[in-house]
Amino acid sequence: MLDSDTRYHFIYLLPNIFTTAALFAGFYSIIQSINCQFEISSIAIFIAILFDAMDGRIARLTKTESNFGKQYDSLSDMVSFGVAPAILIYNYILINLGTFGYLATFIYLTTVALRLAKFNNSNIIKEFFQGLPSPAAAGLITSFVWICVDNKLSNIFFVNCMAINLTIFTSFNMLANIEFYNGKNISYNHMLSFYKILIFLLMLAFIKINPPIILFSIFVFYSISGWICFCLKINYNEK
């Protein structure tokens, strides 16, 4: 049996264990991208997104939030949602565009760093994010690459144009003063209820039909949802 001090330290470390798992997934994605295993690299980034979604929630549930955990999480995010997707899209598509390719990739990487610094500067969990969160940005870039890998789309002019425009759009979205829904405020009461588990399983089954296309559709919708709400607010205020 574990004594009370050991249990406390384990509970305190638990969120950081998930953060480390997300960091490892991002690192693994980079290695696989360098080895031209682009599908595995894409899947690893989505695994990092799952672990990242869990670490903060576990910290809030166990009341073990700390400034160290927050900083560590951001450093992990920089690798998993900044460096890993940047290397992935550059190695598979943007390398074909020469200087424009690596400039677009560097812009994306810089905006992820700025987005994380901006997020770290806020200590309040709000109902909405200001700017597209970096995991969603990584999901959008990664799912696009995954579609291209699945359909063997590489070094095609239309795909190259889409890739560079998507990279710039995602970068701009992260710094835009637009609100995106923050799911961190969801209540955790009766989290393991039958209906919530059923909904989660149905979502997994739906994604499994065609993971890259469905995930890309989800992240596209989320990335434009803030702009849709912004335009609706403007129209409402004008009336």
TORLOVO-959366 format. One record per residue (C-alpha): x, y, z. Coordinates in steps of 0.1 Angstrom, whole numbers, plus 5000, padded with zeros to 4 digits. Layout:
<atoms>
XYZ
...
</atoms>
This chain:
<atoms>
500050005000
501250354992
501550595021
499750935020
502951135010
503650894981
500150914969
500251294971
503451314951
502151074925
498951274921
501051594918
503251444891
500351284872
499551594850
503251624842
503451264832
500751334805
502651644794
505851434791
503851174770
502651464747
506251584744
507451234735
504751204709
505851534693
509551424694
508551084679
506651274651
509751474643
511951164640
509350984618
509051294596
512851304591
512650934582
509851014556
507250814576
504751094572
501550904582
503050784614
504351134621
500851274616
499251014639
501951094666
500851464666
497251374671
498351144700
500151454714
496951654711
495051394731
497651384759
497751764759
493951774763
494251544793
497051704813
495352034821
492051864829
493751614853
495551904870
492252084876
490451774887
493251684912
493752044921
497452014914
497852314890
501152494893
503252754875
505852484868
503252264851
502052554830
505552644818
506352274811
503152234792
503952534770
507452404763
505952064753
503452244731
506152424713
507752094703
504551894696
502452174680
505152404667
508252214656
506651884647
503852014624
506352264608
508851984600
506051754588
504452004563
507852134552
509351784545
506251654527
505051954507
506652294514
510152184505
508952194469
508552574472
512152654481
512552984500
508753044502
508352704517
510652744546
509653114552
506053004555
507152724579
509152964600
506253214602
504052924615
506752824640
507153194652
503353244656
503152924677
505853064700
504053404702
500653234708
502053024737
503753334752
500553524750
498653234766
501153204794
500753564802
497153504811
496353324844
492653314839
490753034821
488153214801
485253084781
486953174748
490553164736
491953484720
493253354688
493352994675
494952764701
498152594690
496852234693
494052324669
496552494646
498652174646
495551964640
494652164609
498152144594
498651784603
495351654590
495951834557
499251664553
497651324563
495151364535
497951434510
499951134523
496850914520
496151024485
499851044474
499551414467
503051564466
504751824444
501451914427
501052284420
497452304435
498452114466
501552334471
499452644468
496852504493
499652414517
501352754518
498052934520
496852704548
500052754567
499853134565
496153134573
496752914604
499653144615
497453454612
494553284630
496753214661
497553584665
494153724654
492053904680
489253654674
487553444700
487453064697
485452844721
487452704750
486252354760
488152374793
485152514811
483052194805
481752064838
483251744851
480351634872
479351274864
482051264838
481850884835
478050874829
476850624803
475650894779
479051084778
480850754772
478450664745
478851004728
482650974730
482550624715
480250734687
482651024679
485550774677
483550544654
482650844632
486350954629
487450604622
485450604589
488150824573
490350984600
492351244579
489351384561
487051394591
489651534614
490551794587
486851894585
486551924622
489652154625
488652364595
485252424610
486852514644
489352744627
486652944609
484052924638
485653224655
485353434623
481753324618
480853434654
482753754648
480853844617
477553754634
478353984662
479154274638
475854214620
473954204653
475554524666
474754704633
471154624637
</atoms>
